[in-house]
């Protein structure tokens, strides 16, 4: 029996904690806010899996590979799609009540899928239903100790380079060390890097930043997916891709359907294509949002199939059954993260990463719709199954974990300025000139100290590290691929169909880019 520390309370963290407890391990689960608060809670789209007779693992793999734009790891995609159906059935056993129709479990079609395979719960409240079921399951496990309002600060690494626990900021404002035989990071993404995001405020990339500072390899950080359709009102609530799957269309300010000229699949094109097309239309319209027209679907379907979106529209004073609603892109999902193998193991012995914190290689340069919850479930399960197994020989300890040098006179980073900087120069559209400007501005800021007793200050520390890494990665990839688009390198270059990773081996203001093990070009 081992002591396992799980950091994060989304689907990946909750499922890992349950699996580890059921395997006989002692588990401590820490989460920065309350247990149910995570990216998972706000997921609308559903879970994609080859559950139906007219579908197959191979078909799901092919769709995933196509969306990944040549950067997927084929082995990771095979694991995701082959083990996905079993993990969905696990969720059902844990109490997730997926929507049903006369044929059994209901399913929907989403962008870039060749067939209907996405299952939902509560209409457009899939994440909330999953979160509630798993939170209840965690609370029933006596072997799981839950620590809420406890923020990850840094990883504790021993002289051999192995992770032996973490340092956290507790609810009383004091920092303390928590020891463990293994640490599973499941802290989600970093939507707070951008001015507009569908993520909750807790998504500040804490796990990725802490892993990088400890010396772990982080990969593909240039690939940030912008959801094409966030409601253009304060809070930018997500408008699920499933709405377009049901037949809603995008219109410009004159009422024209502009996606017909952008891609053969029109509104059901891959997310990066739709997001860039919307951004171009907005530029032509002086920055005004485009319109999502779902009026043809009818009030009954909209209110029963999409109750969460209907409520968000109502709060904003909109009636989407009568009028098209304003939408715009927003930062949604990070394909990059802490590099892992097919068993969620990172480059540091004792450290696992799952969910959006991890870069498994399953998503490549652009995640296929509704593969995110599936990935969290599949690799959380695999991480627990790998506990106690020998660490792969390829894992390497960091050679240097010194802190980044900064001028003593550097001003403290301001989050709103950082978010606007990345939105303007490292967002949907990028260029070398803009990225160089962003890198220079980021280098002028200093991070709050690691000893801070403020959650916000420690979050800003993480965001500054991650912003520098993202911009550096975007500068290094001189092509356009998947979710990464550069106007000065608008074409995809076949010779760049591999990943590059940042590993903190030198204390430099711009971490050196070193080639990672090449992913299989797909």
Steps between C-alpha positions, in 0.01 A plus 500: 500500500640837395417860587364680195452875473251617237500871414179621336133408514380479141417171331866393484576571864175361640519179298868450586423543869214249487703247302798534734285461811327195351844352429586523870713815502479785750388808310512870575316718247574872511309764305544875481133582540212278609487140385243544218670805340699411187502522121307173492202664666457739206541248218190501281579297193516146634726199461594346167539120497443213261208355696260425216473222243538731201822645642848358560822573685675538164248760383539698823878480466489627143288801598734576790807477278348728238418766757850472649652643180796263475623532858323215679681214669341198336548278806325753724211535256459123489490482881250786519258356248535133593463545876248785480182288488596313817565826683160637397342184640698557821346845528157346466584263787609799707158655454521713186159492336557565130208625294281236339267468204285222360808306383682518834779749574449811287784627284582811305724618216771759551749670272763286323336172609409269212200362690284561805687368804486775764299414811365769731351531845248762603489629143786747498599441863715189445795625702287607793323162512833311487654727764207452737504121465876473557500747791235285668710190431811662650311599812393138548862377501640502853853453363490841328588806705375817330671835561312792348628859464851356474712627210798327341810721527788278387608137478747353747779318316764289675871472417433227241254716309193311619186682614423426865215738570396861463500833675155653535336815628241395754166662579656683796752677275800294610719295268568139594653186351298188419696179441392217273634197319349633176336822384227514235455848352148576376478876535345570160599761245589869505216696342588787735790578265250674273254787528215287366464139611234239561700368798418573865726740688688214670657394166841662544724213389633426846601140428677572172693790649604307811607199293712718271666674792587157642666401173230296328472516123206707373401471136286656225422815698440700181181306434213672681152429371258790482139395511328675209175580677499656842203721572623857454379625838683547832632166623519358143293187572561215258255429219559133429613374163207263525272794415661516155484122489122531532487740207567854625692722256737797525413831340680831452343837582322496162346160566722306260636151576874561468614147595376359168797667330749400770484120511308211338351414840391861559393543865619145579859566395776445759496750783815686399358560152171634637670714764729667246213557258297668773799715599540613139132589476521693824794699364296582189215609728714731711529247781127429534416137580344273240157342545410140574158431353325210673147626443419221253548240776191621685444594861416149620825346377711793622354499848506121548829422325690811613358617834831645622547716191133601506543618859818693413318672215211587726735656758649711220156611385510289183241262357687275260181327389396830342823682408857403409741549790842675497801267526878536484804274553638441851795304640369153572748212514879454509624208292848547645603431857722272705636236263394146593524150363202274439476428875486868606861489623700822463876544462534519882469169689203502735311767306193427288286747307146450369228703332572843358815528713657225291622485144435136419527547125142390443384844388792605282471858377123525538270302730203326345172612657397306813829309528610696808283335764579165340875563523472598866317178583721268294836628623391547863413131499834417338698710749359301790564170324864608455555579870788297639631398159864573407549846355600501132870533434433804283402705805772744593563716803539877454857625487414847626199633688631847570252785489461729201714812524322836494602857555434614854335811358256302281137591564274232641290323239144628465258224403266710287792638299642150452163367385451782250856458372448133426154558355638761260824330396479127586131435446298381202728682251875534557803645322871502567501876558217478753653204681837675530321801646317276748822326602669832568210627707488179705872523570449840660277360772599330823307218662371513857719303742446126550460567872190712450198429718260630233321264259470776239871581520600134462263468205663804338840333548373196312338705225819698435709182469243341268455811288875513436506132410199526268637802314842337467342184358285702258806687375691176446226338288539682170193355330124488544364170628179417681420759764829686441469755220770748396430752227872513411514120462150424377579158353549169675853364460511117483851488645368656823256218575658437837479643849747721678533514874619746763705347779642720768866404468634854500401810692437733209250772430398310185517124576689310231286297265624143474357238263267253662463140391325528168131423498369279225382717213133432446 
